[in-house]
Amino acid sequence: MIKLKILSLALAGFTAAFALPAQAQDTLSLPADELEVLEGESSGPLTGTVTAESWQDLGIAIASFATNENVPTPANAQGTQALGLELSRVVYADLRNNGLFRPVGPDALPRPSYEQITAPAWGTWRGRSAEMLVHGYVRANNDGRLTVGCYLYDVVLEEELVREGWVVAPAEWRRAAHKCADLVYSRLSGESPFFDSRIAYIAETGPKENRTKRLAIMDSDGANHRFITNGQSTALTPRYSPDYSKIAYLSYMDGNPRIYVYDIGTGRQTLVTESSNPTFAPRWSPDGRYLLYSMAVAGNTDIYRVPAGGGASVRLTFSPAIEVGGSYSPDGSQIVFESDQSGTQQCYIMNNDGSNQRRISFFGGRCATPEWSPRGDQIAFTHIVGDFHIGVMNTNGRNMRTLTNGWQDEAPTWAPNGRIIQFFRTARNTGETAIWQVDLTGENERRLNTPVGASDPAWGPVLP
């Protein structure tokens, strides 16, 4: 797995290092000219955090990233100047498409010089009613890699709020842009980032009655797409492991279901369990040790738990009803699932050993495919009221809200920060499927571009 090398930061003095996970603390010895770009006067205490009520009214200008010398790079044959524009466009798209901000992008703004990246022309930006300014730069290193820097300024106070930099391989330049968007998003909203993450999904091709379904992955914005399986066997319901290193999914070969774990770093697949019985929807435990899945035996469908590396399965539900799905709470103590033990398809919660089962959905319609938010405060689900919609509710079933109004919207999956939900939408009559996302207001909905039909999305954690 590729990890970005992170440069020194200027937050509240340049001697303090930013707290990173142990695996991401990859130090880099920089020549003097590298430090010259990143260092400057300390910005002092951080001020001007934006409240939720004023996010969309905030004027954010995202200028084209500058370069010290326009040279060709494998990331862009036209050179680092053209690459700087592409970097800023990705940052702009990330911040625009999440539904919280209404930024102005680089194509509508003047291009700052390289020297202005650390010394903004404040008058220029005030004249454009910008309250916040995103500056950045990209440079080609002698070793073939790229250095990308990102700066956020408060134009009103004429202060730098935060900066960060990354050294990346040319093929990873989009990750640096997503990291920059994450930096800006987190600093202004006070929330956890999610742009530098990836999505697994099922790529669908072929006629409606005979689909080929392959496992595929892509960046959170739909870029860097690649297929993982070749379509010789049907792949279904992928889910990332909590540490992002693996994907669990269901595969049907010769009609027999098997649960596999695919190692992203090595490309190796491990068979976890197989059966001649219908099997559904593997889901990880928060510690990555176990997988939940559902299996129908002699006409009775129950939820089971199996070690992620393979081994004996443990049955968790025993009612004569149909129990399907299963999503752990973030602390691993509870599981939300769907069952028809009340006579209709509804959502329930139980302890992680299967005890203390209780129904939580008492609104009109049916409740299916529940997924616990990574924040732990809400559950997303498929709300079936004739048509299929995406809904959210508190973990006690209260405050239910419908977020989408499509004909068949189903299988929600949460962004790593719990603010955006992805799902797949099936078009009426044609059966064509596509991945969509919506924020928790239900007002910002958009389709993700995929090269073929798409279903069963699974949003992974933020990349290390």
C-alpha positions as CSV (number, residue, x, y, z in Angstrom):
1,M,0.0,0.0,0.0
2,I,1.3,3.4,-0.9
3,K,1.7,5.9,1.9
4,L,2.3,9.6,1.3
5,K,5.4,11.2,2.8
6,I,4.3,14.3,4.8
7,L,6.3,17.5,5.1
8,S,6.6,19.7,8.2
9,L,3.6,21.8,9.1
10,A,3.0,25.3,10.3
11,L,0.2,25.2,12.8
12,A,1.2,26.9,16.0
13,G,4.9,27.1,15.6
14,F,7.3,25.1,13.3
15,T,8.9,23.0,16.0
16,A,5.8,21.0,16.8
17,A,5.2,17.9,14.6
18,F,1.6,17.1,13.5
19,A,0.2,14.0,15.3
20,L,0.0,11.2,12.8
21,P,-0.7,7.5,13.0
22,A,2.5,5.5,13.6
23,Q,2.4,4.0,10.1
24,A,2.2,7.4,8.5
25,Q,5.1,9.0,10.4
26,D,7.6,8.7,7.5
27,T,10.1,11.5,7.9
28,L,11.8,13.2,5.1
29,S,15.1,15.1,5.0
30,L,14.5,18.2,3.0
31,P,17.0,20.5,1.3
32,A,17.1,24.1,2.4
33,D,15.0,25.3,-0.5
34,E,12.2,22.9,0.4
35,L,12.1,24.3,3.9
36,E,12.1,27.8,2.6
37,V,8.8,27.4,0.9
38,L,7.1,25.9,4.0
39,E,8.5,28.1,6.7
40,G,7.5,31.6,7.6
41,E,6.1,33.5,10.5
42,S,4.0,31.5,12.9
43,S,0.3,32.1,12.4
44,G,-0.3,32.1,16.2
45,P,-3.5,30.8,17.7
46,L,-6.0,29.4,15.1
47,T,-9.0,31.7,14.8
48,G,-12.1,32.1,12.6
49,T,-13.5,28.5,12.7
50,V,-16.7,28.5,10.7
51,T,-19.9,27.5,12.2
52,A,-22.3,25.1,10.5
53,E,-24.8,27.8,9.9
54,S,-22.4,29.9,7.9
55,W,-20.6,27.2,5.8
56,Q,-22.5,27.8,2.6
57,D,-22.2,31.6,2.9
58,L,-18.4,31.4,3.2
59,G,-16.5,32.8,0.3
60,I,-13.8,30.3,-0.5
61,A,-11.4,31.0,-3.4
62,I,-9.4,28.0,-4.7
63,A,-6.6,29.4,-6.9
64,S,-4.6,27.4,-9.4
65,F,-1.5,25.8,-7.7
66,A,1.7,27.5,-8.7
67,T,5.1,26.0,-9.7
68,N,8.6,27.2,-9.3
69,E,9.6,25.9,-12.8
70,N,7.3,24.5,-15.5
71,V,8.8,21.1,-16.3
72,P,7.2,18.0,-17.9
73,T,6.3,15.2,-15.4
74,P,4.7,11.7,-15.9
75,A,1.7,13.2,-14.1
76,N,1.1,15.7,-16.9
77,A,3.1,15.9,-20.1
78,Q,2.3,19.6,-20.4
79,G,4.3,20.3,-17.2
80,T,3.9,21.2,-13.6
81,Q,2.0,24.4,-14.5
82,A,-0.8,22.4,-16.1
83,L,-0.7,19.9,-13.3
84,G,-1.1,22.7,-10.7
85,L,-4.3,23.7,-12.4
86,E,-5.5,20.1,-12.3
87,L,-4.6,19.8,-8.6
88,S,-6.7,22.9,-7.7
89,R,-9.6,21.6,-9.8
90,V,-9.7,18.4,-7.8
91,V,-9.7,20.4,-4.5
92,Y,-12.5,22.6,-5.9
93,A,-14.6,19.6,-6.9
94,D,-14.2,17.9,-3.6
95,L,-15.3,20.9,-1.6
96,R,-18.1,21.8,-4.0
97,N,-19.6,18.4,-4.2
98,N,-19.8,17.6,-0.5
99,G,-22.7,20.0,-0.1
100,L,-21.3,22.2,2.7
101,F,-19.4,24.8,0.7
102,R,-19.9,26.9,-2.4
103,P,-16.3,27.7,-3.4
104,V,-15.1,29.5,-6.5
105,G,-12.7,27.4,-8.6
106,P,-9.4,28.1,-10.3
107,D,-10.9,28.6,-13.8
108,A,-12.7,31.7,-12.6
109,L,-9.8,33.2,-10.7
110,P,-6.5,34.9,-11.3
111,R,-3.4,32.6,-11.1
112,P,-1.0,33.6,-8.3
113,S,2.7,33.5,-8.8
114,Y,4.9,31.0,-7.0
115,E,6.1,33.8,-4.6
116,Q,2.5,34.7,-3.8
117,I,1.8,31.2,-2.4
118,T,3.3,32.2,0.9
119,A,2.6,36.0,0.5
120,P,-1.0,36.3,-0.9
121,A,-2.1,39.5,-2.6
122,W,-4.7,40.3,0.0
123,G,-6.2,43.2,-1.9
124,T,-6.9,41.0,-4.9
125,W,-8.8,38.5,-2.9
126,R,-10.7,41.0,-0.8
127,G,-11.8,42.6,-4.1
128,R,-13.4,39.3,-5.1
129,S,-15.2,39.0,-1.7
130,A,-13.1,36.0,-0.7
131,E,-13.1,35.3,3.0
132,M,-11.0,32.2,2.8
133,L,-8.2,31.5,0.3
134,V,-6.7,28.1,-0.7
135,H,-3.2,28.4,-2.2
136,G,-0.9,25.6,-3.3
137,Y,2.1,24.7,-5.3
138,V,3.6,21.7,-7.1
139,R,7.3,21.1,-7.8
140,A,9.1,18.3,-9.6
141,N,11.8,16.8,-7.5
142,N,15.2,15.4,-8.7
143,D,14.2,11.9,-7.8
144,G,11.1,12.0,-10.1
145,R,8.6,12.5,-7.3
146,L,6.4,15.6,-6.8
147,T,6.2,18.0,-3.8
148,V,2.8,19.4,-3.3
149,G,2.0,22.1,-0.7
150,C,-1.4,23.3,0.5
151,Y,-2.2,26.6,2.4
152,L,-5.4,27.9,3.9
153,Y,-5.6,31.6,4.6
154,D,-8.2,33.9,6.3
155,V,-8.4,36.8,3.9
156,V,-10.2,39.1,6.4
157,L,-7.6,38.6,9.1
158,E,-4.7,38.3,6.6
159,E,-3.5,35.2,8.4
160,E,-2.4,31.7,7.5
161,L,-4.7,29.1,9.2
162,V,-3.0,25.9,8.3
163,R,-0.5,24.4,5.8
164,E,0.6,20.9,4.9
165,G,2.7,19.3,2.3
166,W,3.3,15.9,0.7
167,V,5.9,14.2,-1.4
168,V,4.2,11.8,-3.9
169,A,4.9,9.6,-6.8
170,P,3.5,11.2,-10.1
171,A,0.8,8.6,-10.2
172,E,-0.4,9.6,-6.8
173,W,-0.9,13.3,-7.5
174,R,-4.7,13.1,-7.0
175,R,-4.1,11.8,-3.5
176,A,-2.3,15.0,-2.7
177,A,-5.2,17.1,-4.0
178,H,-7.6,15.1,-1.9
179,K,-5.4,15.5,1.2
180,C,-5.5,19.3,0.5
181,A,-9.3,19.2,0.4
182,D,-9.3,17.2,3.6
183,L,-7.1,19.8,5.3
184,V,-9.4,22.7,4.3
185,Y,-12.6,20.8,5.1
186,S,-11.3,19.7,8.6
187,R,-10.0,23.2,9.5
188,L,-13.2,25.0,8.5
189,S,-15.8,22.5,9.7
190,G,-14.0,21.0,12.7
191,E,-15.0,17.5,11.3
192,S,-13.0,14.5,10.3
193,P,-11.9,14.4,6.6
194,F,-13.1,11.9,4.0
195,F,-11.9,12.9,0.5
196,D,-8.7,10.8,0.5
197,S,-10.6,7.5,0.6
198,R,-11.7,4.9,-1.9
199,I,-14.9,3.1,-2.8
200,A,-15.4,-0.6,-3.7
201,Y,-18.4,-1.5,-5.7
202,I,-19.8,-4.1,-8.1
203,A,-19.4,-3.2,-11.8
204,E,-22.3,-4.5,-13.9
205,T,-22.3,-5.2,-17.6
206,G,-24.5,-7.2,-19.9
207,P,-28.2,-7.6,-20.4
208,K,-30.7,-7.1,-17.5
209,E,-31.4,-10.8,-17.2
210,N,-27.8,-12.0,-17.4
211,R,-25.5,-9.5,-15.7
212,T,-21.8,-9.9,-15.3
213,K,-20.8,-8.6,-11.9
214,R,-17.2,-7.7,-11.1
215,L,-15.5,-6.3,-8.0
216,A,-14.0,-2.8,-8.7
217,I,-12.4,0.0,-6.7
218,M,-12.0,3.7,-7.4
219,D,-11.2,7.0,-5.6
220,S,-14.0,8.8,-3.6
221,D,-14.6,11.0,-6.6
222,G,-14.7,8.2,-9.2
223,A,-11.1,8.6,-10.5
224,N,-8.4,5.9,-10.7
225,H,-10.9,3.1,-11.5
226,R,-9.8,-0.5,-11.7
227,F,-11.4,-3.9,-11.8
228,I,-10.3,-6.5,-9.2
229,T,-12.1,-9.6,-10.5
230,N,-12.5,-10.8,-14.1
231,G,-16.2,-11.6,-14.0
232,Q,-15.9,-15.3,-14.4
233,S,-17.8,-15.6,-11.1
234,T,-20.4,-13.2,-9.8
235,A,-19.1,-10.8,-7.1
236,L,-21.5,-9.1,-4.6
237,T,-21.6,-6.9,-1.5
238,P,-18.0,-5.8,-0.9
239,R,-16.8,-4.1,2.3
240,Y,-13.5,-2.6,3.3
241,S,-11.7,-3.8,6.4
242,P,-11.3,-1.2,9.2
243,D,-7.6,-0.7,8.4
244,Y,-8.3,-0.4,4.6
245,S,-5.9,-3.3,3.8
246,K,-8.5,-5.8,2.7
247,I,-11.9,-6.2,1.0
248,A,-14.4,-8.9,2.0
249,Y,-17.0,-9.9,-0.7
250,L,-19.3,-12.6,-1.7
251,S,-18.5,-14.7,-4.8
252,Y,-20.7,-17.3,-6.6
253,M,-18.8,-19.9,-8.6
254,D,-20.9,-22.8,-10.1
255,G,-23.8,-21.6,-8.0
256,N,-22.0,-22.0,-4.7
257,P,-21.5,-19.0,-2.5
258,R,-18.0,-18.2,-1.0
259,I,-16.8,-15.4,1.1
260,Y,-13.4,-14.1,0.1
261,V,-11.0,-11.5,1.6
262,Y,-9.0,-9.7,-1.0
263,D,-5.7,-8.2,0.2
264,I,-5.3,-4.9,-1.5
265,G,-1.5,-4.7,-1.1
266,T,-0.6,-8.2,-2.3
267,G,-3.6,-9.0,-4.5
268,R,-4.0,-12.4,-2.8
269,Q,-7.4,-13.8,-2.0
270,T,-8.3,-15.8,1.1
271,L,-11.3,-18.1,1.2
272,V,-13.1,-17.4,4.5
273,T,-16.1,-19.7,4.3
274,E,-18.1,-21.6,1.6
275,S,-21.4,-23.4,1.6
276,S,-24.0,-24.8,-0.7
277,N,-26.5,-22.8,1.2
278,P,-27.5,-19.3,0.2
279,T,-25.2,-16.8,1.8
280,F,-25.4,-13.0,2.0
281,A,-23.6,-9.8,2.9
282,P,-20.3,-10.2,4.7
283,R,-19.6,-7.3,7.1
284,W,-16.5,-6.6,9.2
285,S,-16.3,-6.2,13.0
286,P,-14.6,-2.9,14.0
287,D,-11.5,-4.6,15.2
288,G,-11.1,-6.5,11.8
289,R,-11.1,-9.9,13.6
290,Y,-14.5,-11.2,12.4
291,L,-17.0,-11.1,9.6
292,L,-20.8,-11.2,10.0
293,Y,-22.8,-12.9,7.3
294,S,-26.3,-14.4,6.7
295,M,-27.0,-17.9,5.6
296,A,-30.2,-19.8,4.8
297,V,-30.3,-23.4,6.1
298,A,-33.3,-25.6,5.5
299,G,-35.3,-22.5,4.6
300,N,-34.3,-20.6,7.8
301,T,-32.0,-17.6,7.4
302,D,-29.8,-16.5,10.4
303,I,-26.8,-14.3,11.1
304,Y,-23.4,-15.9,11.7
305,R,-20.0,-14.8,12.7
306,V,-16.7,-16.2,11.4
307,P,-13.0,-15.3,11.9
308,A,-11.8,-13.1,9.1
309,G,-9.0,-15.5,8.4
310,G,-11.3,-18.5,8.2
311,G,-12.5,-21.0,10.7
312,A,-15.7,-22.2,12.4
313,S,-18.8,-20.1,12.2
314,V,-20.9,-19.1,15.2
315,R,-24.6,-18.7,14.8
316,L,-26.0,-15.6,16.4
317,T,-29.7,-15.6,15.7
318,F,-32.1,-18.6,16.2
319,S,-35.6,-17.4,15.5
320,P,-37.8,-19.0,12.8
321,A,-37.8,-15.6,11.1
322,I,-35.5,-14.4,8.3
323,E,-32.6,-12.5,9.7
324,V,-30.4,-10.8,7.1
325,G,-27.5,-8.3,7.1
326,G,-25.7,-7.1,10.1
327,S,-23.7,-4.0,10.8
328,Y,-21.6,-3.5,13.9
329,S,-21.8,-0.3,16.0
330,P,-18.4,1.5,16.0
331,D,-17.5,0.2,19.4
332,G,-18.4,-3.4,18.4
333,S,-20.8,-3.9,21.2
334,Q,-24.0,-4.1,19.1
335,I,-25.3,-5.2,15.7
336,V,-28.1,-3.7,13.7
337,F,-29.8,-6.1,11.3
338,E,-33.1,-6.7,9.4
339,S,-35.7,-9.3,10.3
340,D,-39.3,-10.2,9.6
341,Q,-40.0,-11.7,13.0
342,S,-42.7,-9.1,13.5
343,G,-44.4,-10.2,10.3
344,T,-42.8,-7.5,8.0
345,Q,-39.2,-6.6,7.1
346,Q,-38.0,-4.3,9.9
347,C,-34.7,-3.2,11.6
348,Y,-33.5,-4.6,14.9
349,I,-30.6,-4.2,17.2
350,M,-28.9,-6.9,19.3
351,N,-25.8,-7.4,21.4
352,N,-22.8,-8.7,19.5
353,D,-23.4,-12.2,20.9
354,G,-27.0,-12.2,19.5
355,S,-28.7,-11.5,22.9
356,N,-31.2,-8.7,23.7
357,Q,-32.8,-8.4,20.3
358,R,-35.2,-5.4,20.0
359,R,-37.0,-3.8,17.1
360,I,-36.2,-0.2,16.4
361,S,-38.2,0.7,13.3
362,F,-41.9,1.5,13.9
363,F,-42.5,4.0,11.1
364,G,-44.6,3.2,8.0
365,G,-43.1,0.9,5.4
366,R,-40.3,-1.6,5.7
367,C,-36.7,-1.3,6.9
368,A,-33.8,-3.1,5.1
369,T,-30.0,-3.1,4.7
370,P,-29.2,-1.0,7.8
371,E,-25.7,0.4,8.2
372,W,-24.4,2.0,11.4
373,S,-22.8,5.4,11.1
374,P,-19.0,5.5,11.9
375,R,-20.0,8.3,14.3
376,G,-22.3,5.9,16.1
377,D,-25.2,8.3,16.3
378,Q,-27.3,7.2,13.3
379,I,-28.3,4.3,11.2
380,A,-28.8,4.5,7.4
381,F,-31.2,2.0,5.8
382,T,-33.3,1.3,2.8
383,H,-36.9,2.6,3.4
384,I,-39.4,0.5,1.4
385,V,-42.7,2.3,0.9
386,G,-43.7,1.0,-2.5
387,D,-40.6,2.6,-4.0
388,F,-37.1,2.2,-2.3
389,H,-35.6,5.3,-0.6
390,I,-32.6,6.0,1.5
391,G,-33.4,6.9,5.1
392,V,-31.6,7.7,8.4
393,M,-32.7,7.3,12.0
394,N,-31.3,7.6,15.5
395,T,-30.0,4.3,16.9
396,N,-33.3,4.0,18.9
397,G,-35.3,4.3,15.7
398,R,-36.5,7.9,16.4
399,N,-36.2,10.9,14.1
400,M,-36.5,9.0,10.9
401,R,-35.8,11.1,7.8
402,T,-36.0,10.1,4.1
403,L,-33.1,11.5,2.2
404,T,-33.8,10.4,-1.4
405,N,-36.8,10.1,-3.6
406,G,-35.7,7.7,-6.4
407,W,-37.7,4.8,-7.7
408,Q,-35.2,2.2,-6.3
409,D,-32.5,3.6,-4.1
410,E,-30.8,1.0,-1.8
411,A,-27.8,-0.3,0.1
412,P,-26.5,2.8,1.9
413,T,-22.8,3.1,2.9
414,W,-21.3,5.9,5.0
415,A,-18.4,8.2,4.3
416,P,-15.6,7.8,6.8
417,N,-16.8,11.0,8.7
418,G,-20.5,10.1,8.8
419,R,-21.7,13.1,6.8
420,I,-22.3,11.6,3.3
421,I,-24.1,8.5,2.3
422,Q,-23.6,6.6,-0.9
423,F,-26.1,4.1,-2.4
424,F,-27.0,2.6,-5.7
425,R,-30.0,3.6,-7.8
426,T,-31.7,1.3,-10.3
427,A,-33.5,3.0,-13.2
428,R,-37.1,2.1,-13.9
429,N,-37.7,-0.3,-16.8
430,T,-34.0,-0.5,-18.0
431,G,-32.5,-2.0,-14.8
432,E,-29.4,0.2,-15.3
433,T,-27.6,0.8,-12.0
434,A,-25.4,3.7,-10.8
435,I,-23.8,5.0,-7.6
436,W,-25.2,8.1,-6.1
437,Q,-24.4,10.1,-3.0
438,V,-26.4,12.4,-0.7
439,D,-25.6,14.4,2.3
440,L,-27.5,14.3,5.6
441,T,-29.7,17.3,4.6
442,G,-31.0,15.3,1.6
443,E,-30.5,18.4,-0.5
444,N,-27.2,17.7,-2.2
445,E,-27.4,14.6,-4.4
446,R,-25.1,13.7,-7.2
447,R,-24.1,10.7,-9.4
448,L,-20.6,9.3,-9.4
449,N,-19.2,8.5,-12.8
450,T,-18.3,4.9,-13.4
451,P,-17.3,3.3,-16.7
452,V,-20.1,0.7,-16.5
453,G,-23.2,0.1,-14.4
454,A,-22.5,0.1,-10.6
455,S,-24.1,-1.3,-7.5
456,D,-23.4,-2.3,-3.9
457,P,-21.0,0.6,-3.1
458,A,-18.8,0.3,0.0
459,W,-16.9,3.4,1.3
460,G,-13.6,2.7,2.8
461,P,-11.8,4.6,5.6
462,V,-9.5,7.5,5.0
463,L,-6.2,6.2,3.5
464,P,-3.1,6.2,5.7
